[in-house]
Amino acid sequence: MHMNKQSTAGNRGPGIKSDCFAELELLTYGGIQIELESKVKPLYGKSIERLASDMLDAFGIKNARLKLEDTGAIELVIAARIEAAIKKIVETDKEYLFPFIDDNKKATTKDRFRFSRLYLPGNSPKLMLNAGIHHPNGIILDLEDSVAPDKKFEARFMVRNALRSINFYGAERMVRINQGQRGLEDLDFIIPHYANLILIPKAESAEDIYKVNDVIDQLKKEHNIEQPIWLMPIIESAKGVIKAYEIATAAKNVSSLAIGLEDYTADLGTRRTNKGDESFFARSMVVNAAKAAGIQAIDSVFSDVGDMEALAQNVQTSKGLGFDGMGCIHPRQIIVIHENFAPDTVEIEKAKKIFLAFKEAETKGLGVVSLGSKMIDPPVVKRAQKTIELAIKMGKLSADWEK
């Protein structure tokens, strides 16, 4: 009697596109048997089978039946599914890695603009492939809430391959890890592959940041990675709100502090509303903690993807509270978020006057900057400079506006 081992990975069924479902059975004899179902089999069948054969050989598998149901997946997706299926039943430290796209090794800065960050489920490749063309400031490959518990293991391989080989067109490459020990283990699939920023869900103390950084530092050393990896803790509970400043100042690589209102309102036992009265205290606490720490404050997602007018109002409220950006769950939200976080005409004109007054005072060797009868403090000048820089970047002000 032969004891066979079986495993599966991937997605299949109605509505599934750009994905692959892999079913692997280890055998005791018979060699390698590959069965492929795909609409593109006449064009790409041989290359898919060659990839599958190469992978099985790379992992030392000599006898197996591999069934693939392809719905138009690219190679890195197929490979992620096959590798996940293999590693569910074979203990091995080997990896099957695709080459990096050059841009996917680029570092980002701590104060980079983060108006928008687009959440993408880490186990849904079809949403990843063209996400960058919508030009969000950041793309979040999510391993937490958007991934079903029984899919979290295989999602790691998808996210790893995406970090290496999907072109996100300059968007900051972010990953939201899971909570606790599972999240720390997620980092093995992220840090060696040059993620720019890690989102830490349900942060409630500085200790949560220390634990993540300990693993990051170890992995950076092992893989000779010198560039910074930023952290964005997410405040999602009453305890997290009270501890917000402690969390914001826990480490130098904390670049921003976010709030997650779905979980926060659930923790309070109240209902989230578009008006947001129930979260005013929490949002204000997060903003003040972030500003006191000298980092960015990032607001929660707006869940009604069909109401752009309500979204615009929400962004204006968010900006008024002092937030520097917010999350989004659909590409159509990006342009609304950018337009409403960008400085308006009144803000730009005021910033120009402050900046020109500062330059005039500097030219005259004056230690004090004034505009009319009002004295201008250095933080105000710095904010004006940031507003001008942002206006230029958003195309609302010419780069040579002083001429």
SVG drawing of the C-alpha trace seen along z (x, -y; Angstrom):
<svg xmlns="http://www.w3.org/2000/svg" viewBox="-24 -95 49 97">
<polyline fill="none" stroke="black" stroke-width="0.4" points="0.0,0.0 1.4,-3.4 0.9,-6.4 0.6,-9.4 0.8,-13.0 -1.5,-15.6 -1.8,-19.4 -3.4,-22.3 -2.8,-26.0 -4.4,-28.8 -7.9,-29.9 -10.4,-28.4 -14.1,-28.7 -16.4,-31.2 -15.0,-34.7 -11.3,-33.7 -9.0,-35.3 -5.2,-35.7 -4.7,-32.9 -3.8,-29.3 -4.9,-26.3 -2.2,-23.7 -3.0,-20.2 0.1,-18.2 0.3,-14.5 3.6,-12.9 4.0,-9.4 6.5,-6.6 7.1,-5.7 6.0,-6.8 8.1,-9.9 6.6,-13.3 3.1,-13.6 1.8,-17.1 -1.8,-17.8 -2.6,-21.2 -6.1,-22.8 -5.8,-26.2 -7.5,-28.3 -4.1,-29.4 -2.6,-25.9 -2.2,-26.0 0.0,-29.1 1.7,-28.8 1.1,-25.2 4.7,-24.0 6.2,-26.9 3.9,-26.4 4.7,-22.7 8.4,-23.5 8.2,-25.8 6.3,-23.2 8.9,-20.5 11.8,-22.8 10.3,-23.7 9.6,-20.1 13.2,-19.2 14.6,-22.2 12.9,-20.9 14.1,-17.4 10.7,-15.9 11.1,-12.8 7.7,-11.2 4.5,-13.3 1.3,-14.2 0.8,-17.9 -2.5,-19.2 -2.7,-22.8 -5.9,-24.8 -4.8,-28.0 -7.0,-31.1 -4.5,-33.3 -1.9,-33.5 1.6,-34.9 4.6,-32.8 5.3,-34.3 1.8,-33.5 1.9,-29.9 5.3,-29.5 3.9,-30.9 1.0,-28.4 3.3,-25.4 5.8,-26.4 3.1,-26.8 1.7,-23.4 5.2,-21.8 6.0,-23.4 2.8,-22.3 4.0,-18.7 7.8,-18.9 10.1,-20.3 12.7,-22.4 14.5,-25.8 14.9,-26.1 13.2,-28.9 12.2,-29.4 12.8,-33.1 12.2,-35.3 14.6,-38.1 14.0,-41.6 12.7,-44.4 15.3,-47.1 12.8,-49.6 11.8,-47.0 15.0,-47.5 14.7,-51.2 14.5,-52.7 12.0,-55.4 12.3,-58.3 10.8,-58.7 8.9,-61.8 7.7,-60.6 4.2,-61.8 1.7,-59.2 -1.7,-60.7 -3.0,-57.4 -2.2,-53.7 -4.2,-51.1 -5.0,-47.9 -4.6,-44.7 -5.5,-41.2 -2.3,-39.3 -3.8,-36.2 -5.5,-37.8 -2.9,-38.3 -5.4,-39.8 -5.6,-42.9 -1.9,-43.3 -0.9,-43.1 -2.0,-46.6 -2.4,-48.3 0.5,-50.6 -1.0,-52.3 -3.6,-54.0 -0.6,-55.8 -1.4,-55.5 1.5,-56.8 1.7,-53.3 0.5,-49.8 -0.3,-47.5 0.0,-43.8 -2.1,-42.6 -1.5,-39.4 -3.9,-40.1 -7.7,-40.8 -8.3,-40.4 -6.8,-36.9 -8.7,-33.9 -7.0,-31.9 -6.5,-28.8 -4.9,-30.9 -2.4,-32.9 0.5,-30.5 0.2,-30.5 -0.4,-34.2 3.2,-34.7 4.6,-33.2 2.4,-35.4 3.4,-38.6 7.1,-37.6 7.0,-37.1 5.1,-40.3 7.6,-42.3 10.4,-41.0 8.8,-41.0 5.6,-43.1 6.0,-46.6 4.2,-49.0 5.3,-52.1 7.0,-53.9 4.4,-53.3 5.9,-52.6 5.8,-48.9 4.1,-48.2 3.0,-44.9 0.6,-44.6 1.6,-41.6 -0.5,-39.5 -0.8,-39.9 1.5,-38.3 3.9,-35.4 2.4,-34.8 3.2,-38.4 6.8,-38.0 7.1,-34.9 5.6,-36.8 8.7,-39.0 10.8,-36.1 8.9,-36.5 9.1,-40.3 12.3,-41.8 14.8,-39.9 12.8,-41.1 13.1,-44.9 9.7,-45.9 9.8,-49.6 7.3,-49.7 5.7,-47.3 2.2,-48.0 1.8,-46.5 -1.8,-45.8 -3.5,-46.4 -0.5,-48.0 -1.0,-48.6 2.4,-49.2 6.1,-50.0 6.8,-46.3 4.9,-45.5 7.3,-47.7 10.4,-46.3 9.4,-42.7 9.0,-43.5 12.3,-45.5 14.2,-42.7 13.2,-40.3 13.8,-43.0 17.3,-43.8 18.2,-40.1 16.9,-39.6 18.6,-42.7 21.9,-41.5 21.4,-38.0 20.6,-39.3 23.0,-42.3 20.2,-44.9 21.3,-48.4 18.3,-50.5 15.8,-51.6 12.5,-49.7 9.8,-52.0 7.1,-51.0 3.5,-52.2 1.8,-50.9 -2.0,-50.8 -4.0,-52.0 -7.2,-49.9 -8.3,-49.7 -9.0,-51.9 -5.7,-50.7 -3.8,-51.6 -5.3,-55.1 -4.2,-55.7 -0.7,-54.4 -0.4,-56.2 2.5,-58.5 4.4,-55.6 4.0,-53.7 4.8,-56.6 8.2,-57.2 9.1,-53.5 11.7,-53.5 13.4,-55.8 12.1,-53.8 8.4,-54.5 7.6,-56.8 3.8,-57.2 1.0,-56.3 -2.3,-55.0 -5.7,-54.5 -8.1,-51.6 -11.6,-52.7 -13.5,-49.5 -11.8,-47.6 -11.6,-50.6 -15.4,-51.2 -15.9,-47.5 -13.7,-47.7 -15.8,-50.5 -19.0,-48.6 -20.3,-51.4 -21.2,-51.8 -18.9,-53.6 -20.6,-56.5 -19.6,-58.7 -19.8,-61.8 -17.3,-60.2 -18.3,-61.7 -17.7,-58.4 -14.0,-58.4 -13.2,-62.1 -11.3,-61.6 -9.3,-58.6 -8.4,-60.4 -7.3,-63.5 -5.2,-61.4 -3.5,-59.7 -2.8,-63.0 -1.4,-64.7 0.7,-61.6 2.1,-61.6 2.8,-65.3 4.4,-65.3 6.7,-62.5 7.5,-64.3 5.9,-61.6 3.0,-61.4 -0.6,-60.7 -2.6,-58.5 -6.4,-58.2 -8.5,-55.0 -10.0,-53.8 -13.4,-55.0 -15.5,-51.9 -18.2,-53.2 -16.5,-52.9 -19.6,-54.2 -20.0,-57.6 -17.3,-59.9 -18.9,-63.0 -19.0,-61.5 -15.3,-60.5 -14.3,-64.0 -16.0,-65.4 -14.3,-62.7 -10.9,-63.6 -11.5,-67.3 -12.4,-66.5 -9.4,-64.3 -7.1,-67.0 -8.7,-69.5 -7.9,-67.2 -4.2,-67.2 -3.9,-63.8 -1.4,-63.5 -3.1,-60.7 -5.6,-57.9 -6.1,-54.3 -8.3,-53.3 -9.8,-50.0 -10.6,-50.8 -8.5,-52.6 -11.3,-55.0 -10.8,-56.5 -7.2,-57.5 -7.8,-60.6 -10.4,-62.0 -8.0,-61.5 -5.2,-63.2 -7.2,-66.2 -8.6,-66.8 -5.4,-66.4 -3.5,-68.6 -3.2,-72.3 -6.0,-74.6 -5.5,-78.0 -5.8,-79.9 -3.2,-77.6 -0.8,-78.0 -1.0,-81.8 -0.5,-82.0 2.5,-79.7 4.0,-81.8 3.8,-85.0 5.3,-83.3 8.1,-81.8 8.9,-85.1 8.9,-86.9 11.4,-84.3 13.7,-84.7 13.6,-88.5 14.5,-88.3 17.3,-85.9 18.7,-88.2 18.7,-91.1 20.3,-89.1 17.3,-89.4 16.8,-86.8 13.1,-87.5 10.6,-86.8 7.4,-88.9 4.5,-89.1 2.7,-92.4 2.4,-92.9 2.6,-89.2 5.8,-87.4 6.4,-84.0 7.9,-81.1 10.3,-78.6 7.7,-75.7 5.3,-78.0 8.0,-78.6 8.7,-74.9 5.1,-74.1 4.9,-76.8 7.8,-75.2 6.2,-71.8 3.0,-73.3 4.8,-74.8 6.7,-71.6 3.5,-69.6 1.7,-72.1 4.5,-71.8 4.4,-68.0 0.7,-68.0 0.9,-70.3 -0.9,-73.2 2.1,-75.5 4.9,-76.0 8.3,-74.9 9.6,-78.4 6.8,-80.3 9.3,-82.8 10.4,-84.2"/>
</svg>
